[in-house]
Amino acid sequence: MFKNVAGQKYRVFAFDRQTNEPVTGIALTITAKIAKDYATPVATSTVNPTEVEDGYYLFPLTQAETDCDDLAIYPESSQGKVIVLGCPANVHPILDTDRGFLVNICVRYADNSVVPYCEIVITTSNTSNTTGVYRKGTCNELGQIDLRLPEGTYYLWRQKLNATFNDPATLTVASDGTTTITES
């Protein structure tokens, strides 16, 4: 599972507690809670899963539901004789560094000189550099960093000791991979 990425699903398995046989046709009786980073479990955004086959069901997850380092699922059925388990019970979402367009970012000062070894944070939120973190990295000695980003709008935060930036800058990746950075 990828961290902070929409369109993913969590698989659960339902079986009869007496016969140990898979149970099908009960999607409307199955619900789940998820816990992000060991927090208190909360209901999933999708109330019931979609049945796949042979006792397996899928819960779709939102981007926000995958924005964590540890994701645990607590599924259950309202049918007393059915046990539902997460497959697996918990996962450790990883950053998705292989999909999307290759984006080269070069951080510069106002006088156009490069900012070597500048830390950058790419977020999906313009409220802070810790909310909706999508990618992190450190520029090289030429102030450059290459990242893979799918189409969308992101926010670029730059951090370097004794340097001031007017953050966040808006980073837009078009459907053809064209990248535009607009300073705040």
C-alpha positions in Angstrom: 0.0 0.0 0.0 1.2 3.5 -0.8 1.2 6.3 1.7 -1.2 9.3 1.1 -2.5 7.9 -2.3 -6.2 7.7 -3.2 -7.8 4.8 -5.1 -6.5 1.9 -3.0 -8.4 -0.9 -1.3 -8.0 -2.9 1.9 -8.9 -6.6 1.6 -10.8 -8.5 4.3 -11.9 -12.1 4.6 -15.2 -13.4 6.1 -15.7 -17.0 7.3 -18.1 -19.0 9.3 -16.8 -19.4 12.9 -18.3 -22.9 13.2 -17.4 -24.4 9.8 -14.4 -22.2 8.9 -15.9 -22.0 5.4 -15.8 -18.6 3.5 -19.0 -16.6 3.7 -20.3 -14.8 0.6 -23.2 -12.5 -0.1 -23.0 -10.6 3.2 -21.3 -7.3 2.1 -24.1 -5.2 3.6 -23.4 -6.8 7.1 -19.7 -6.0 7.1 -18.3 -2.7 8.4 -14.8 -1.7 9.5 -12.9 0.7 11.5 -9.3 1.8 10.8 -6.6 3.1 13.0 -3.8 5.3 11.7 -0.5 5.2 13.6 -2.0 3.3 16.6 -4.7 5.9 17.2 -8.2 5.1 18.2 -10.0 3.2 15.4 -12.6 5.2 13.5 -15.2 4.1 10.9 -14.0 3.8 7.3 -15.3 6.4 4.9 -17.0 3.6 3.0 -19.7 1.9 5.1 -19.7 -1.5 3.4 -17.1 -3.3 1.3 -17.5 -4.7 -2.3 -17.6 -8.5 -2.5 -14.9 -10.0 -4.7 -15.4 -13.8 -4.3 -14.9 -16.8 -2.0 -15.3 -14.8 1.2 -13.0 -11.8 0.2 -14.3 -8.3 0.2 -12.6 -4.9 -0.5 -12.9 -1.6 1.4 -12.0 1.4 -0.8 -9.7 3.9 1.0 -9.5 7.7 0.6 -6.1 9.4 0.3 -6.5 10.7 3.9 -7.1 7.2 5.2 -3.7 6.1 3.8 -1.7 9.1 5.1 0.1 7.2 7.9 3.0 4.9 8.7 0.9 2.1 10.3 -2.7 1.3 9.1 -4.8 -1.3 10.9 -8.2 -2.5 10.0 -10.9 -3.8 12.4 -13.6 -5.4 10.3 -16.7 -7.1 11.7 -20.0 -8.5 10.6 -23.4 -8.0 12.2 -24.0 -11.7 11.7 -22.9 -13.3 14.9 -21.6 -16.5 13.4 -19.2 -14.7 10.9 -15.6 -13.7 11.7 -14.0 -11.0 9.4 -10.3 -10.5 9.4 -8.1 -7.9 7.6 -5.7 -9.4 5.0 -3.3 -8.5 6.6 -4.5 -7.0 9.9 -2.2 -4.0 9.5 0.1 -2.5 6.8 2.9 0.0 6.7 2.1 2.3 3.7 5.2 3.4 1.8 5.9 6.5 -0.2 5.0 6.0 -3.9 8.2 7.1 -5.5 7.9 5.1 -8.8 4.7 6.4 -10.3 4.0 9.8 -11.9 6.1 12.2 -13.9 9.7 12.8 -13.3 9.8 16.4 -11.9 13.1 18.3 -11.5 13.0 21.1 -9.0 15.8 23.6 -8.6 15.7 25.8 -5.5 17.1 29.3 -6.0 17.4 32.5 -4.0 15.9 35.8 -5.1 19.2 36.7 -6.8 18.9 33.4 -8.9 21.8 31.7 -7.1 21.1 28.1 -6.2 20.3 26.9 -2.7 22.4 23.8 -2.0 21.2 21.0 0.3 17.8 22.7 0.8 15.2 20.4 2.4 11.9 20.4 0.4 8.5 19.1 1.4 5.8 18.5 -1.1 2.3 18.5 0.4 -1.3 18.3 -0.8 -2.3 21.0 1.7 -1.3 24.7 1.7 -1.8 25.0 5.5 1.6 23.7 6.7 4.6 21.7 5.7 3.5 18.8 8.0 -0.1 18.5 6.7 -0.7 16.2 3.8 3.0 15.4 3.2 3.4 13.7 -0.2 7.1 13.7 -0.7 10.2 14.9 1.1 13.8 15.2 0.1 17.0 17.2 0.1 18.4 19.0 -2.9 21.9 18.3 -4.1 24.8 20.8 -4.1 23.3 22.4 -7.2 20.0 23.0 -5.5 18.3 20.3 -7.5 16.1 17.3 -6.7 14.2 14.9 -8.9 10.9 13.4 -7.7 8.1 11.5 -9.3 4.7 13.2 -9.0 1.4 12.3 -10.6 -0.8 14.9 -12.3 -2.2 17.3 -9.7 -1.7 20.4 -7.6 0.8 20.3 -4.8 2.5 22.8 -2.4 6.3 23.2 -2.3 7.9 24.1 1.1 11.6 24.9 1.3 13.7 24.9 4.4 17.3 25.9 4.9 19.1 27.5 7.9 19.4 31.2 7.5 17.3 31.2 4.3 13.8 32.8 3.9 11.3 31.6 1.4 7.8 32.8 0.7 6.2 29.4 1.1 4.3 27.6 0.0 4.8 27.8 -3.7 2.1 26.1 -5.8 3.5 23.2 -7.9 1.2 22.0 -10.7 1.8 18.8 -12.7 -0.3 18.8 -15.9 -1.6 15.6 -17.6 1.3 15.7 -20.1 3.9 16.0 -17.3 4.5 19.8 -17.8 5.4 21.3 -14.4 4.7 24.8 -13.2 5.8 26.4 -10.0 4.1 29.6 -8.9 5.6 31.5 -6.1 3.2 32.8 -3.3 
